[in-house]
Amino acid sequence: MRGADVGARHEDDDAGGRHVDVAEVVARARAAQAVVENWDADKVEELTTAVAYAVARKDRSEELARLAVDEAGFGNYADKVTKIQRRVLGVLSDLRATKTVGVVEEDPARGLVKIAKPVGVVAGLVPTTGPDATPPVKALCALAGRNAIVFAAHPRSKRTTDAVVGYMREACEQVGAPADLVQVLPEAKIAHTQELMKAADLIVATGGAGMVKAAYSSGTPAFGVGVGNAVHVVDETADVADAASAIAVAKTFDYATSCLADNSVVAHDDIYDDLLERLQGLGGYVCTAEEKARLQAVMWPDGGEIPSPTVIAKSAGVIAGLAGIEVPEPTSFLVVLEDGVGHEHPFSGEKLSVVLALYRYSGGIENAVAQVNAITGYQGLGHTCGIHTADDGHVDALAFGTKTARVLVNQNLNEGAGSPRNGLPFTLSLSCGTWGGTITTENVNARHFVNLTWVSRVIAPKTVDAESLFARHFERYGR
């Protein structure tokens, strides 16, 4: 989710800035964590439930959504309310089925028992596009493991992060836990964030590539996210109406602040025209070649690979206006027809806006796989792709043939962050494996916020038969 780190990550310290002792903040977090380190599962559940309710309740989620939009100017109010409630309730629901305290797994046949223990103090880096929902999602996972968490807010949206942290601190005290289990650095300064990352026991970094790289370079264990740029295949067997609806929903939700929102669609020639017509019926405006050129100049004025903040998470009307494009009402997203990939074709990359690139392919599914690989090879390697299809063989081709951590089948791609319709863990931190420069391909969730002690007991000795182990080798190559 590279583009979530919009503009400068932090302001420089100025002469008039007050002194912030990061070590003192971390010390308070450690003292608070020591209080809950041996809490049982029931008490931890009471804590996480209180924190979740403090943020997800109607009045609070509405207040935080409004503050996030007014302060940073990204996304829209109604969708942010939905995002806060959906993510927080989804994570809380996952926690009820996830063991993070005491014995979390037993395998008698192998004589193994796994015991979960806290990691200690977590540093949570917050992107400017997610100052409302990101902190509670990370805090719930941290608290479930009996950890403390300290957030480093983005300067463009610090008031929102301060507000949500304040509500979570109140919830901690409500159930008898120290408020300092959840803190935010008093100022959003790069030096303070760097110090926090070095002092913490674990970093969870959500945001731009620079932020994630800094986290991995800090010397502290870290979970980071990769660059977005999700690609959605619609093959010749697809339910085109369902596909169009899924694409439009994901592309427009919160004005595409999510790194999962469709950036490109690769549609089979047989259904291409039908899909395009349906996208137009759902609010899509198809740019002419001349309009596409003007839009490109507005979105990438310096010729770089990251879109201008003026278009990120803005409405279609605002973006069209900046490019001098007259769009009819109600237009909710812009469509550009594309056939190239790479720096000379910036629409093939992550756009972080309600702008969709549409590609056409013909022939077999292998041609769609090749197109997905070309697009993600430019940007988004390891992140997410999806397919609308009635052919399981096509699902397998995409899943086995691409370097992506998530393959969504007949869903909107935003569901890759967890959904009532799938079994993926709810999260706002989507890792991309070594393909995307991260350490895991999983949706970062509560099980990533604990250390595991493995207890090993003696079992009946296993027989190792060398003849059986090497039999196939001997048969093929001799002894």
C-alpha positions, 0 to 999 in steps of 0.5 A: 500500500505504497501510496497510503504514505502521501507526501512527506511522512513527517515534518522536521523538528522545528526550533519551537517544538516541545521536547518529546522523550520517546524512551519515556513513552516506551517505558510507560508502555512496558510498565503497562504491558507488565500488568497484563502480561499474565492475564488469562484469556477471559480477561483479555477478551474483556479488554479487546471487546471494550476497546472494539466497542469504544471505536465501533459504536455508531457515534464514535465511528461517525465522529472519527470518519468525519474527522479523518475526511476533514483533517486529511481530505482523503476518502469519503465519510459514509464509507469510512464509517462502514470501514471502521465498523466492518474492520473492527468488528471483523477483527474482534470476531476473528479474535474469538476464534483465535487463541493468543493466550496460553496453550494455543495448539497441541499435537499429541501424536508429535508430542508438541504443545505451543504456548503463546507469550507476548512480544512486549511493546509494538510500534504501530505506524499509521498511514494518512489514509487510515488514521481512523481504522488502522489504529484499532485494528492493530491495537486489537491484535496487539492487546489480544497477545497481551502487548502494549502498542505505541502509534506513530501518527502521520502529521496530516492526520494526527488529530484523528489518530489522537482521537481514536487512541484516546477512546481506546485508552478510556476502554482500557481503564474501563476494564481495569487495564492501564491506559498506557497499553495504547499510546500515540507519540505526542508529535509526528516527527521522523526522528521520534518515529525512528527512535520508537522503531528502534526501542520497540520489540516489534513493528507493524508498518502500514503505509508507503514503501519508504516507511516500510523500508525504514521499519525493516532497516531499523534493526527491530523485527517488523511486519510490513506491507507491499506495494498494491496494484491489484489486478482483476481477471474476468474470463469468458465464463464469468457472470459479467453482471456480478463481475462488473458490480464487484469491480465498481464496488471495490474501485469506488469504496472510500474513493479507492484508499484501499490498496486492494481496490481494482487498479486494472481489469483484464477482460476476455475478448468474448465479454469485453464489450458487455463488461465495459457497457455494464461498468458504464451503467454503474457509474464508469466514464470511459476516457477518450485517448485525448482525455486519457493523456490529460488525465495522465498529465494531472496524475503524474505531473513529474513523470514519477511512479506515484500519483499526485496527492491531488488525485489520491482518494478524491471523487471522480468529479474532482479528478475529472475537473483537474484534467478538464474532463466533463463527466455526466452525473452520476460518474463515480469512477473513470476508465482508461483503455490500456494495452501497455505496461511499465513506466511509459504506461503509468496507468498500469501501476497503482493509482490510489484513485477512482481510475481503472485501467481496462485491458483486453485479452483473447485466447486461453487463460494463460494469456490472462496470467501473462498479462497479470504477471506483466502488470504486477511485475511493474508494480504490485508483485506479491500483493493480490489478484482476482478472477471472475470465472465459472472454471476452476481450472482458470482459478488454478492457472491464476493461482499457480501461475502468478506471484501473488499472496491472495487470489480472490475468486468471484469476489470484490478485491477489497474482500482480500482484507477479510470478509464475512464471505471468505475465511481470510483474517480481517486486517489492514496490513496485507503482506506480500512475501519476498516477492514484495519485499516482506517476510510473510504472505499472510494477512497480518493478524493477532497470531503475528503479535505473539511469540510461541514456545514449543514444548516437545515431549518424548514420543515413540521413536520414529523408524527411518528406513533408508532403503524406502527413502532412497528407493525411487532414487535407486530405481532411477539412477542406481546406487 
